[in-house]
Amino acid sequence: MSKESLTVTDNRTGKSYDLPIEDGSIRSMDLRQIKTSDDDFGLLAYDPGLVNTASCRSAITFIDGGAGILRYRGYPIEELAANSTYLETAYLIIKGELPNENHMTAWNHNITMHTMLHENMKKFIEGFRYDAHPMGILVGTIGALSTFYPDAKEIDDLDSRRVQVRRLIGKMPTIAAYAYRHSLGLPFVSPDNDLNYVGNFLSMLFKMTELRYKPNPVFERALDILFILHADHEQNCSTTVVRNVGSSHADPYSAVAAAIAALYGPLHGGANEAVISMLTEIGSKKNIPKFIESVKAGEGRLMGFGHRVYKSYDPRAQIIKNVAYEVFEETGKNPLIDIALELERIALEDEYFVSRKLYPNVDFYSGIIYQAMGFPMSMFPVLFAIPRTSGWLAQWVEMVLDPEQKIVRPRQLYTGDDLRHYQALDTRPAPATIEQLMLAGRL
Ligand code: CMC
């Protein structure tokens, strides 16, 4: 018997099985042979939230959650944040290597020439209500892009994949900026392709009557670093959505629109918005102990804390904390930082958070920087979606090219009624009350 195997005994039957172990995992399908009888379907693995299920092989991002390590294609996040730009990091994530000078120039050109939107897309954005949440605009507009590029359906065609990747990375800041301008009733600002990726984004957001917008270099660099930190994070909720939707061979615009919808939720990309609301509600350092007690009593979560993978300090949070002070040199201190620092100090000494290994995550400090830079809260998840686009696309390409991948179609453990027969309307018993339905988990 191979040492690289797992022997399990089914106590229902007394039978033993040897399941091969490969890369520290067993194949769930190997469980299927474990049956109590010939007509038994076979053993399933039950894993709500997929907390212990590897759903793919990936060579893009490495995380060691215990040690607080994050690497893109082998490069430590700290080195990339210190030395790289977002666009160079996006190249690395998508192509697997850092570009040389010629490739970087070509990549820059290829992305930049896709920053403009079809005029009809602008009309589409104008159709949203004046107070539409920019994430809602992003979901809808990116989904609509697929109708402009029917060639995107050719997912097995290398040239098609390459051009959709460039289009999506190029257009994402433009759509994001237009969503913001729309909420203010301001005219859209066309891309300025002489500026870099982040500088152009700032120009499309904030340019007013000046002939040429000059981005503040501190803001430009801070945002570039934040974009690098958010570029990929292996199989998180939205990335899993990209892979799930893409597994049906839908085009990448549809898959990315679905990922943006996943990112919108407060447990994922919406968390930095929730952090600011939380800090504002706490209002003052003296209210922190009471707030911590309410979290421990289960009355809410400490937003920006905890992570499915990191069970130590999120390395991105550490870098962001330093960036915050550079931004405050320009803007003056955001008063919420003092509440955040004190909250972190108290939480990290509290047995509730310590025993559950709850540390600040990427969202704990990012919102404070965005707010200091003048972004409204509704734009925070959008600022996450823009850079994560490169990660989503790298993962989508990897999925398309992976011969092992199949359409995602999990199993369930059926808990509903056994067979029953249709009854005519006038013969049915009184329906359940709302209380009964709630008790039964149906409302
Ligand atoms: N505040 C208070 N308690 C928490 C928190 C928190 N932020 N996070 C987890 N816990 C507790 C939870 O109540 C549970 O306690 P118990 O064992 O007594 O029931 C325990 O810690 C484990 O929590 P979990 O919900 O099983 O952990 P998870 O891995 O399913 O959830 C998480 C991860 C990020 C959804 C969660 O930590 C959370 O809700 N955090 C706040 C939201 C947040 O900051 N999200 C941003 C995540 S980072 C950005 C991204 O990747 O999208």
Residues whose N, C-alpha, C, O or C-beta is under 5 A from the ligand:
A	BS01	CMC	N236 P266 L267 H268 G269 A271 G300 R301 L302 M303 G304 F305 G306 H307 R308 R356 N361 V362 D363
